[in-house]
Amino acid sequence: MCLPKKITLFWILNSLIILSINACSGDGQNAQKSVEFKEFGSCELIIKNVCTECHYETRTCQKLGKKSEGRWGSTIERMVKKGAKLHENDLKPLLKCLTNQSSEIQKLCE
């Protein structure tokens, strides 16, 4: 008789975990349409205010010089889909900054 209770408890907990993950990650596309995100206009401010919501600055800094523009673009796109609150006007400047390792981001990563 204990086995069905354990299985039921397992499925309830599993369902709650899945619902929690979905609620936290959100759908970046729907969020982008329904919420007006702040435009930062500076690579440093984007990283400090958007990227560090989930990652340490060092995670971004460690990838500089190792990713191509295409890979950075894919990373940014994936993060937006996962819920990164990035204003559409900040997409290209962020990509350029990360790809070209601007002085602004080099200073941030010192």
C-alpha positions as CSV (number, residue, x, y, z in Angstrom):
1,M,0.0,0.0,0.0
2,C,2.9,2.4,0.6
3,L,4.1,2.1,-3.0
4,P,1.2,4.0,-4.6
5,K,1.5,6.8,-2.0
6,K,5.2,7.2,-2.8
7,I,4.5,7.2,-6.6
8,T,1.7,9.7,-6.1
9,L,3.9,12.0,-4.0
10,F,6.7,11.7,-6.5
11,W,4.4,12.8,-9.4
12,I,3.0,15.7,-7.3
13,L,6.5,17.0,-6.4
14,N,7.7,16.5,-10.0
15,S,4.8,18.5,-11.3
16,L,5.4,21.3,-8.8
17,I,9.1,21.5,-9.8
18,I,8.2,21.6,-13.5
19,L,5.6,24.3,-12.9
20,S,8.1,26.3,-10.8
21,I,10.8,26.1,-13.5
22,N,8.3,27.2,-16.2
23,A,7.1,30.1,-14.1
24,C,10.7,31.3,-13.4
25,S,12.0,30.9,-16.9
26,G,9.0,32.3,-18.6
27,D,8.6,32.7,-22.4
28,G,11.0,35.4,-23.5
29,Q,9.0,36.1,-26.7
30,N,5.7,36.7,-24.8
31,A,7.4,38.7,-22.1
32,Q,9.1,40.9,-24.8
33,K,5.7,41.7,-26.3
34,S,3.8,42.4,-23.1
35,V,6.5,44.2,-21.0
36,E,8.4,47.3,-21.9
37,F,12.0,46.7,-20.9
38,K,14.4,49.5,-19.9
39,E,16.8,50.5,-22.6
40,F,20.3,50.7,-21.1
41,G,22.3,51.8,-24.2
42,S,25.7,50.8,-22.7
43,C,27.3,47.4,-22.8
44,E,28.5,47.7,-19.2
45,L,25.0,48.6,-18.0
46,I,23.4,45.8,-19.9
47,I,25.8,43.3,-18.4
48,K,25.4,44.7,-14.9
49,N,21.6,45.0,-15.0
50,V,20.5,42.1,-17.3
51,C,23.1,39.4,-17.5
52,T,24.0,39.4,-13.8
53,E,20.4,38.6,-13.0
54,C,21.4,35.0,-13.6
55,H,25.2,35.0,-14.1
56,Y,28.3,36.5,-12.5
57,E,30.1,39.0,-14.6
58,T,33.1,36.6,-14.7
59,R,31.0,34.2,-16.8
60,T,30.7,36.7,-19.6
61,C,34.3,37.9,-19.2
62,Q,35.6,34.3,-19.5
63,K,33.9,33.9,-22.9
64,L,35.4,37.1,-24.4
65,G,37.7,36.3,-27.3
66,K,36.5,32.7,-27.4
67,K,33.1,33.2,-29.2
68,S,32.4,34.4,-32.7
69,E,29.8,36.9,-33.5
70,G,27.5,34.1,-34.5
71,R,27.9,32.3,-31.2
72,W,27.4,35.4,-29.2
73,G,24.3,36.1,-31.3
74,S,23.0,32.6,-30.5
75,T,23.8,33.1,-26.8
76,I,21.9,36.4,-26.6
77,E,18.9,35.0,-28.5
78,R,18.8,32.0,-26.2
79,M,19.0,34.2,-23.1
80,V,16.2,36.3,-24.3
81,K,14.1,33.2,-24.9
82,K,14.8,32.2,-21.3
83,G,13.6,35.5,-20.0
84,A,16.5,38.0,-20.1
85,K,14.9,41.4,-20.0
86,L,16.8,42.9,-22.8
87,H,15.4,45.9,-24.8
88,E,15.4,45.3,-28.5
89,N,17.5,48.4,-29.1
90,D,20.2,47.0,-26.9
91,L,20.6,43.7,-28.9
92,K,23.0,45.0,-31.6
93,P,25.1,47.1,-29.3
94,L,25.5,44.2,-26.9
95,L,26.5,41.9,-29.7
96,K,29.0,44.4,-31.1
97,C,30.5,45.0,-27.7
98,L,30.9,41.3,-26.9
99,T,32.3,40.4,-30.3
100,N,34.7,43.3,-30.6
101,Q,35.7,43.3,-27.0
102,S,35.2,47.1,-26.6
103,S,37.2,49.1,-24.1
104,E,34.1,49.4,-22.1
105,I,33.8,45.6,-21.5
106,Q,37.5,45.2,-21.1
107,K,37.4,47.7,-18.2
108,L,34.4,45.8,-16.7
109,C,36.3,42.6,-16.9
110,E,39.5,43.8,-15.3
